[in-house]
């Protein structure tokens, strides 16, 4: 004897299943950025020789202790590479500045590597 | 025919339907944040934009000067479990799709939009574009955004 209700039951299951909304989940992510203040230029320095130490991708400029560190406009190295405009963020000693920027990657393998001193010419705005 | 038999005949089928509807999912379906989207540090200059793509690579337009101070830029990371059919980013949710960053301790803002994504296995990476105003006030800017994972 056939079960007349079997098709109805299965149809009910199919309709209810199809009507269920697709599962979804939401997560909240965080986003951030840091804007660094530009340094006002008190004096214009041109072709000023400075001592540059390179270590681990960072470049440290030791500049004469006169005025605030101005905005670096270009940096050329003995390797002849890596001219880029970067921001100078003074850190610690007012006579020195840690300079980080896109040009640092071009100095990642200088000779000697990860250290040593170079005399370079820097230009400032 | 036994009246009781006639009464009970449809119930096995209906019970099967109920079991199918109530069957639990074979795998948990979740999305959790495991890393923030960071545009890193930069000097605003005359303004422009900073773009971090879904691989975490940073580029810029205009007069923005990226620096490495305080760590590098990173794409947002999410861990997704389950069979994903689609990912919905802020730019897919209707409206402008803009996310606002606000300066900590201030009211100045910057806009993030043009979100991009890359899904590999359970790892979802999200990038976006940040618009920087001319002489944007310095400081740390933060905000939040939602990402939705749609499953089978």
Interface residues (C-beta under 8 A of the other chain):
Chain A: X3 X4 X5 X6 X8 X9 X10 X12 X13 X16 X17 X22 X23 X24 X25 X26 X27 X28 X29 X30 X31 X32 X33 X34 X35 X36 X37 X38 X57 X58 X71 X85 X86 X87 X89 X98 X100 X101 X102 X104
Chain B: X9 X10 X12 X13 X14 X16 X17 X20 X21 X25 X29 X30 X31 X32 X33 X36 X37 X38 X39 X40 X41 X42 X43 X44 X45 X50 X65 X66 X67 X68 X69 X70 X76 X78 X82 X85 X99 X101 X103 X110 X112 X126 X128 X130 X132 X136 X137 X138 X139 X140 X141 X142 X143 X144 X145 X146 X147 X148 X149 X150 X151 X152
